[in-house]
């Protein structure tokens, strides 16, 4: 319907102009001696309009011809960008597929294309790090197009990971500090910082990072507690030779962290090394009240305070709730042996063996019997301990 309306409008306009032209009687005269041109006003108007349209069309054609080189250059630039982007997208897909060799190939092709962006260099660096091609990764991260401000955060993350993989955790932490100043801290950077702090031997800084990762739901509370306990244990182990620093670090820990089995074991080892067995036993005892762990029991039995009676009393109280625990019975045997309660110690050792025939208990029983001058009873225990230990190692007895 639109074309019909337009046709009718054009026809009406033509009819109107024809009627108007017939009613106009004027004329136009152009004199340029010795020439004189005379024409009707209608023909002059039509000619003037036609000349204007023709001149306008000529200008448009000339403008179009003049713009052709620029448009061709723009078209070629668009094609180059599209080709580079297609290679870059293919490299990203290959990275997600885990085809790292293909990623490197496509990244290099994308970078070779004119007007490529620095993102392809970062994708290639990511793949190079994963295949331990550190030289290629360093080369791609050093490109000028990869160092633009818009790519600063991913570039610094990759630089930090590259440094960590090359055994340079200090440099990795420097890059992460720079990243934090530049764009704040985010989850991936904190996870990388956790690895770098562990590799750099800086366990004292790990708990604060773990707390942040727990808040961001990367780790649950139990996992966070385990990571922090490992860090605290490393700190205490490193301070074992410095009594004042150790005491300060130990007293600064919250009670819940001090009671964690890993922390309590590390503290007990350090305290026993300093000759403070009573404090070591107290630390293990508090941990055992909350965490019933065989390793804690064995370490508890190894403590040698001046008077073993308090330890023995505590262990016998635990026996009411853990009468079928072979490790507790083993520990009781050792505590009785320290108190020179030989008969009681033998009874506990034998009760432990009845529940778990372990070479460790047979060694303790055989050694005690040998010290008591009862070799006929000691030798079978020690021989059985050797068989059990070899069986545990998977080796036949010679």
C-alpha positions in Angstrom: 0.0 0.0 0.0 2.9 2.3 0.7 4.3 2.1 -2.9 0.8 2.8 -4.3 0.4 5.9 -2.1 3.8 7.1 -3.1 3.0 6.6 -6.8 -0.3 8.5 -6.5 1.6 11.4 -4.7 4.2 11.6 -7.4 1.5 11.6 -10.1 -0.4 14.3 -8.3 2.8 16.4 -8.0 3.5 16.0 -11.7 0.0 17.0 -12.7 0.2 20.1 -10.4 3.6 21.1 -11.8 2.3 20.7 -15.4 -0.7 22.9 -14.7 1.5 25.4 -12.9 3.9 25.5 -15.9 1.1 26.2 -18.4 -0.2 29.0 -16.3 3.2 30.7 -16.0 3.8 33.1 -18.9 7.1 34.6 -17.8 10.5 34.0 -19.5 14.2 34.3 -18.8 16.7 36.2 -20.9 20.5 35.8 -20.6 22.5 38.4 -22.5 26.3 38.1 -23.1 27.1 40.2 -26.1 27.1 39.3 -28.9 25.0 36.3 -27.6 21.5 36.4 -26.2 19.6 33.4 -24.8 15.9 33.6 -24.1 13.8 30.8 -22.7 10.6 30.3 -20.7 10.7 30.5 -17.0 9.5 26.9 -16.6 12.2 25.5 -18.8 14.8 27.5 -16.9 13.6 26.3 -13.5 13.6 22.7 -14.8 17.1 23.1 -16.3 18.4 24.7 -13.0 17.0 21.8 -10.9 18.5 19.2 -13.4 21.8 21.0 -13.3 21.8 21.0 -9.5 20.9 17.3 -9.3 23.6 16.5 -11.8 26.2 18.5 -10.0 25.3 16.9 -6.7 25.5 13.4 -8.2 28.9 14.2 -9.7 30.1 15.4 -6.3 28.8 12.2 -4.6 30.5 10.0 -7.2 33.8 11.9 -6.7 33.5 11.7 -2.9 32.8 8.0 -3.1 35.8 7.4 -5.4 38.0 9.5 -3.0 36.8 7.4 0.0 37.5 4.0 -1.6 41.1 3.7 -0.5 40.2 4.5 3.1 37.3 2.1 3.1 39.5 -0.7 1.6 42.0 -0.1 4.3 39.3 -0.2 7.0 37.9 -3.4 5.5 41.3 -5.1 5.5 41.9 -4.0 9.1 38.5 -5.5 10.1 39.5 -8.7 8.4 42.8 -8.8 10.2 41.1 -8.2 13.6 38.6 -10.9 12.9 41.2 -13.4 11.9 43.3 -12.7 15.0 40.2 -12.9 17.1 39.2 -16.3 15.6 42.7 -17.7 16.3 42.5 -16.3 19.9 39.1 -17.8 20.4 40.3 -21.2 19.1 43.3 -20.9 21.5 40.9 -20.3 24.4 38.8 -23.4 23.5 42.0 -25.5 23.2 43.1 -24.3 26.6 39.8 -25.4 28.2 40.2 -28.7 26.4 43.6 -29.1 27.9 45.4 -29.3 24.5 48.3 -27.1 25.6 50.5 -27.7 22.5 47.6 -26.6 20.3 47.1 -23.6 22.5 50.7 -22.5 22.0 50.4 -23.0 18.2 47.2 -21.0 17.9 48.4 -18.2 20.2 51.5 -17.7 18.1 49.3 -17.6 14.9 47.1 -15.0 16.6 50.0 -12.9 17.6 51.5 -13.1 14.2 48.4 -11.6 12.7 48.4 -7.8 12.3 46.3 -5.9 14.9 46.3 -8.8 17.3 45.7 -8.1 21.0 47.7 -9.1 24.1 45.1 -11.5 25.4 46.5 -14.2 23.0 49.9 -13.8 24.6 48.4 -14.4 28.1 46.5 -17.5 26.8 49.7 -18.8 25.4 51.6 -18.0 28.6 49.0 -19.9 30.6 49.5 -23.0 28.4 53.3 -22.7 28.5 53.3 -22.6 32.3 51.1 -25.8 32.4 53.6 -27.7 30.2 56.6 -26.2 32.1 57.8 -24.3 29.1 58.9 -21.4 31.2 61.0 -19.7 28.6 58.0 -19.4 26.2 55.8 -18.2 29.0 58.3 -15.5 30.0 58.7 -14.4 26.4 54.9 -14.0 25.9 54.4 -12.2 29.2 57.2 -9.8 28.2 55.4 -8.7 25.0 54.4 -5.0 24.8 50.8 -5.8 23.9 50.6 -8.0 27.0 51.6 -5.2 29.3 48.7 -2.8 28.5 46.9 -1.5 31.6 43.7 -3.5 30.8 45.6 -6.8 31.1 47.6 -5.9 34.2 45.7 -8.1 36.6 45.9 -11.4 34.6 49.5 -10.7 33.6 50.6 -10.2 37.2 48.8 -13.4 38.2 50.6 -15.3 35.5 53.9 -13.8 36.4 53.4 -14.8 40.1 52.5 -18.3 39.1 55.5 -18.5 36.7 57.8 -17.4 39.5 56.3 -19.9 41.9 56.7 -22.8 39.4 60.3 -21.8 38.8 61.1 -22.1 42.5 61.0 -18.3 43.2 58.3 -17.9 45.9 59.7 -14.6 47.0 59.3 -13.1 43.6 55.8 -14.6 43.4 54.9 -12.8 46.6 56.3 -9.6 45.3 54.1 -9.8 42.2 51.0 -10.6 44.3 51.8 -7.6 46.6 52.0 -5.5 43.5 48.7 -6.9 42.3 47.0 -6.2 45.6 48.2 -2.6 45.5 47.0 -2.3 41.9 43.6 -4.0 42.0 43.0 -5.3 45.5 43.0 -8.9 46.6 40.8 -11.5 45.0 40.2 -15.2 45.6 42.6 -16.7 43.0 45.4 -14.4 44.1 44.9 -15.4 47.8 45.0 -19.1 46.8 48.2 -18.5 44.9 49.6 -16.5 47.9 48.8 -19.5 50.2 51.0 -21.7 48.0 53.7 -19.1 47.7 53.8 -18.5 51.5 54.2 -22.3 52.1 57.0 -22.5 49.5 58.7 -19.4 50.9 58.8 -20.9 54.4 56.6 -18.2 55.9 53.9 -20.2 57.8 53.3 -17.3 60.2 51.5 -15.4 57.4 49.3 -18.4 56.3 46.5 -18.2 58.9 45.4 -14.7 57.9 45.1 -15.8 54.3 43.3 -19.0 55.3 40.7 -16.9 57.3 40.0 -14.9 54.1 39.6 -18.0 52.0 37.2 -19.5 54.6 35.1 -16.3 54.5 35.0 -16.6 50.7 33.8 -20.2 50.9 36.9 -21.6 49.3 37.5 -23.8 52.3 35.0 -25.0 54.9 35.7 -24.4 58.6 37.2 -27.9 59.1 39.6 -27.5 56.1 40.5 -24.0 57.3 41.3 -25.3 60.8 43.5 -28.0 59.3 45.5 -25.5 57.2 45.9 -23.1 60.1 47.0 -25.9 62.4 49.7 -27.1 59.9 50.9 -23.5 59.7 51.0 -23.1 63.5 52.8 -26.4 63.8 55.5 -25.2 61.3 55.9 -22.0 63.2 56.4 -23.8 66.5 58.8 -26.3 65.0 60.9 -23.4 63.6 61.0 -21.7 67.0 61.9 -24.8 68.9 65.5 -23.6 69.5 64.4 -20.2 70.8 62.7 -20.6 74.1 61.4 -17.1 74.5 60.1 -16.8 71.0 58.5 -20.2 71.2 56.8 -19.3 74.5 55.5 -16.0 73.0 54.2 -17.8 69.9 52.6 -20.6 71.9 50.9 -18.3 74.4 49.6 -16.1 71.5 47.7 -19.0 70.0 43.9 -19.3 70.8 43.0 -22.3 73.0 41.1 -24.0 70.1 44.2 -23.9 67.9 46.5 -25.0 70.7 44.3 -28.1 71.2 44.5 -29.1 67.6 46.4 -32.5 67.3 49.0 -31.1 64.8 49.7 -28.1 66.9 49.8 -30.0 70.2 52.2 -32.6 68.7 54.5 -29.9 67.3 54.5 -28.1 70.7 55.1 -31.3 72.6 58.1 -32.1 70.4 59.6 -28.6 71.0 58.9 -28.7 74.7 60.4 -32.1 75.2 63.5 -31.0 73.3 63.8 -28.1 75.8 63.4 -30.6 78.7 59.9 -29.4 79.6 58.2 -32.7 79.5 55.6 -31.7 82.1 54.4 -28.9 79.9 54.5 -31.2 76.8 52.3 -33.7 78.6 49.8 -31.0 79.7 49.5 -29.7 76.1 48.9 -33.3 74.8 46.4 -34.0 77.6 44.3 -30.9 76.7 44.3 -32.0 73.1 43.3 -35.5 73.9 40.3 -34.2 75.9 38.9 -32.8 72.6 40.6 -35.0 69.9 41.1 -38.7 70.5 44.1 -39.4 68.3 46.5 -42.4 68.5 49.5 -40.1 67.7 48.7 -38.0 70.7 48.5 -41.0 72.9 51.9 -42.3 71.7 53.5 -38.8 72.2 51.9 -38.6 75.6 53.5 -41.9 76.7 56.9 -40.6 75.5 56.9 -37.6 77.9 59.3 -38.1 80.8 58.3 -35.7 83.7 59.9 -36.3 87.0 56.8 -38.0 88.4 54.8 -40.2 86.0 51.9 -40.6 88.4 49.8 -37.7 87.1 50.0 -39.0 83.6 49.2 -42.5 84.6 46.1 -41.3 86.6 44.9 -39.3 83.6 45.4 -42.2 81.2 43.5 -44.6 83.5 40.6 -42.1 83.6 40.4 -42.3 79.8 40.3 -46.1 80.1 36.7 -46.0 81.3 35.6 -44.5 77.9 38.2 -46.2 75.7 38.7 -49.7 77.2 39.0 -51.3 73.8 41.6 -48.8 72.4 44.8 -50.8 71.8 46.9 -47.6 71.6 45.7 -46.4 75.0 46.6 -49.8 76.5 50.0 -49.5 74.9 50.5 -46.0 76.3 49.4 -47.3 79.8 52.0 -50.0 79.6 54.7 -47.5 78.8 53.6 -45.2 81.7 53.5 -48.1 84.1 57.0 -49.1 82.9 58.2 -45.5 83.7 56.6 -45.9 87.2 58.4 -49.3 87.6 55.1 -51.1 87.8 56.4 -54.0 85.9 53.5 -56.4 86.4 50.9 -53.8 85.6 52.9 -52.7 82.5 53.0 -56.3 81.2 49.3 -56.7 81.8 48.6 -53.6 79.7 51.0 -54.6 77.0 49.4 -58.0 76.7 45.9 -56.5 76.7 46.9 -54.2 73.9 48.3 -57.1 71.9 45.0 -59.0 72.3 43.3 -56.2 70.5 46.0 -55.3 68.0 49.1 -57.5 67.5 51.4 -54.6 66.6 55.2 -54.9 66.4 55.6 -51.7 68.4 53.9 -53.2 71.5 55.9 -56.4 71.2 59.1 -54.5 71.0 58.2 -52.6 74.2 57.2 -55.8 76.0 60.2 -57.8 74.9 62.6 -54.9 75.8 61.1 -54.6 79.3 61.3 -58.4 79.9 64.9 -58.4 78.7 65.8 -55.6 81.2 64.1 -57.6 83.9 66.4 -60.5 83.2 63.7 -62.7 81.5 65.3 -63.5 78.1 63.3 -66.7 77.7 60.1 -64.6 77.6 61.7 -61.6 75.9 63.2 -63.3 72.8 59.9 -64.7 71.4 58.3 -61.2 71.7 61.2 -59.6 69.9 61.2 -62.2 67.2 57.5 -61.8 66.7 58.0 -58.0 66.5 60.6 -58.5 63.7 58.2 -60.7 61.7 55.4 -58.1 62.1 57.6 -55.2 61.1 58.9 -57.0 58.0 55.4 -58.0 57.0 54.3 -54.4 57.4 57.2 -53.4 55.1 56.2 -56.1 52.6 59.6 -57.9 52.9 60.2 -61.6 53.7 62.1 -62.4 56.8 65.7 -63.5 56.1 
